[in-house]
Amino acid sequence: MGTEILRGARRRRRARRRSQAGYTLVELLVVITIIGLIVALVGPRVLNYLGDSKVKTAKIQIQGFASALDLFYLDTGRYPMGSEGLAALVQRSAGAGNWNGPYLKGGAVPADPWGKPYVYRSPSEHGPYDIVSLGSDGQEGGSGTAADITSWTR
């Protein structure tokens, strides 16, 4: 009976050692390869969604500027001149008689999603004003996420 107990204890020790052995190098390389393949397939899609979300953010910000400009117009009877720019929405300019701002929250004009300032033109070819984000490349024109985002439809 005593020898059976010793044999059972030895078997349990061996089983415990086997369960604590860890992974082999081949198993680790297979797992790393699988993870790399998943990242290679999913990564470009995630980056594409990120670029699309920045374009949508710029469009929403431009709509917000348009609303603020309309409020500015209702109060002062005019849109800010090109020389005043969008800063006229947060700081009173010399020619703004009934200025009742700031018209933008935060007291500052936000940059576009790529960290560049919006372009404001008034008067413009497309209406009383134009608001433009030059896209991810910061240059006029472009395509995809580098395309200009404007306050007018093309």
C-alpha positions as CSV (number, residue, x, y, z in Angstrom):
1,M,0.0,0.0,0.0
2,G,2.8,2.4,0.8
3,T,4.5,1.8,-2.6
4,E,1.2,2.6,-4.4
5,I,1.0,5.9,-2.6
6,L,4.6,6.8,-3.6
7,R,3.9,5.8,-7.3
8,G,0.7,7.9,-7.3
9,A,2.6,10.9,-5.9
10,R,5.4,10.4,-8.5
11,R,2.8,10.3,-11.3
12,R,1.2,13.5,-10.0
13,R,4.6,15.3,-9.9
14,R,5.4,14.2,-13.5
15,A,2.0,15.4,-14.7
16,R,2.5,18.7,-12.9
17,R,5.9,19.2,-14.5
18,R,4.5,18.5,-18.0
19,S,1.7,21.0,-17.5
20,Q,4.2,23.6,-16.5
21,A,6.6,23.0,-19.4
22,G,5.5,26.0,-21.5
23,Y,5.5,26.6,-25.3
24,T,8.1,25.6,-27.8
25,L,9.7,28.0,-30.2
26,V,7.7,26.6,-33.1
27,E,4.4,27.2,-31.3
28,L,5.4,30.8,-30.6
29,L,6.4,31.4,-34.2
30,V,3.1,30.0,-35.5
31,V,1.1,32.3,-33.1
32,I,3.2,35.4,-34.1
33,T,2.7,34.6,-37.8
34,I,-1.0,34.3,-37.4
35,I,-1.1,37.6,-35.5
36,G,1.0,39.2,-38.2
37,L,-1.4,38.0,-40.9
38,I,-4.5,39.3,-39.1
39,V,-2.8,42.7,-38.7
40,A,-1.9,42.8,-42.4
41,L,-5.5,42.1,-43.4
42,V,-7.3,44.3,-40.8
43,G,-4.8,47.2,-40.6
44,P,-5.5,48.9,-43.9
45,R,-9.2,48.8,-43.3
46,V,-8.8,50.5,-39.9
47,L,-6.6,53.2,-41.4
48,N,-9.2,53.8,-44.1
49,Y,-12.0,54.2,-41.5
50,L,-9.8,56.7,-39.6
51,G,-9.3,58.7,-42.8
52,D,-13.0,58.7,-43.5
53,S,-13.8,59.8,-40.0
54,K,-11.6,62.8,-40.3
55,V,-13.3,63.8,-43.5
56,K,-16.7,63.5,-41.8
57,T,-15.4,65.5,-38.9
58,A,-14.3,68.3,-41.2
59,K,-17.7,68.4,-42.9
60,I,-19.4,68.6,-39.5
61,Q,-17.1,71.4,-38.4
62,I,-17.8,73.4,-41.6
63,Q,-21.5,73.0,-40.9
64,G,-21.0,74.4,-37.4
65,F,-19.0,77.3,-38.9
66,A,-21.9,78.0,-41.3
67,S,-24.4,78.1,-38.4
68,A,-22.2,80.4,-36.5
69,L,-21.7,82.7,-39.5
70,D,-25.5,82.9,-40.0
71,L,-25.8,84.0,-36.3
72,F,-23.1,86.6,-36.9
73,Y,-25.0,87.8,-40.0
74,L,-28.3,88.1,-38.0
75,D,-26.6,90.2,-35.3
76,T,-24.4,92.4,-37.5
77,G,-26.1,92.4,-40.8
78,R,-23.1,91.1,-42.7
79,Y,-20.7,88.2,-42.9
80,P,-17.1,88.6,-41.7
81,M,-14.8,90.0,-44.4
82,G,-12.1,87.8,-45.7
83,S,-9.5,89.9,-43.8
84,E,-11.4,89.2,-40.5
85,G,-11.7,85.5,-41.2
86,L,-13.3,83.0,-38.9
87,A,-11.6,84.8,-35.9
88,A,-14.5,87.3,-36.1
89,L,-16.7,84.5,-34.7
90,V,-14.8,84.5,-31.4
91,Q,-13.4,88.1,-31.2
92,R,-15.2,91.3,-31.9
93,S,-13.8,93.1,-34.9
94,A,-13.9,96.9,-35.4
95,G,-16.7,96.9,-37.9
96,A,-19.1,94.5,-36.1
97,G,-21.7,96.8,-34.5
98,N,-24.1,94.5,-32.8
99,W,-21.6,91.6,-32.3
100,N,-23.2,89.3,-29.7
101,G,-20.5,86.5,-29.6
102,P,-18.5,84.5,-29.3
103,Y,-20.4,82.3,-31.7
104,L,-18.1,79.3,-31.3
105,K,-17.7,77.3,-28.1
106,G,-14.3,77.3,-26.5
107,G,-13.4,80.9,-27.5
108,A,-11.1,79.7,-30.4
109,V,-11.5,78.7,-34.0
110,P,-10.6,75.0,-34.2
111,A,-8.2,73.6,-36.7
112,D,-9.3,71.0,-39.2
113,P,-8.8,67.3,-38.3
114,W,-5.3,67.3,-39.8
115,G,-4.2,70.3,-37.6
116,K,-4.3,72.9,-40.3
117,P,-6.4,76.1,-40.3
118,Y,-9.6,76.3,-42.3
119,V,-9.5,78.7,-45.3
120,Y,-12.2,81.4,-45.2
121,R,-13.0,83.6,-48.2
122,S,-15.6,86.4,-48.3
123,P,-17.0,87.4,-50.7
124,S,-16.7,84.2,-52.8
125,E,-17.7,82.7,-56.1
126,H,-20.1,80.2,-54.4
127,G,-22.1,82.5,-52.1
128,P,-21.4,85.0,-49.4
129,Y,-18.5,83.0,-48.1
130,D,-16.4,79.8,-48.6
131,I,-15.0,77.6,-45.9
132,V,-12.4,75.1,-47.1
133,S,-10.3,72.4,-45.5
134,L,-7.4,71.4,-47.7
135,G,-7.6,67.8,-46.7
136,S,-4.8,65.6,-45.4
137,D,-2.2,66.9,-47.8
138,G,-2.8,70.6,-47.0
139,Q,-2.7,71.4,-50.8
140,E,-5.6,72.5,-53.0
141,G,-7.2,69.7,-55.0
142,G,-6.4,66.1,-54.4
143,S,-8.5,62.9,-54.1
144,G,-9.6,60.6,-51.3
145,T,-8.7,62.0,-47.9
146,A,-6.4,64.5,-49.6
147,A,-9.4,66.1,-51.4
148,D,-10.6,69.6,-50.4
149,I,-13.7,69.7,-48.1
150,T,-15.8,72.7,-48.8
151,S,-18.8,74.6,-47.6
152,W,-20.4,74.3,-51.0
153,T,-21.2,71.2,-53.0
154,R,-19.4,70.4,-56.2
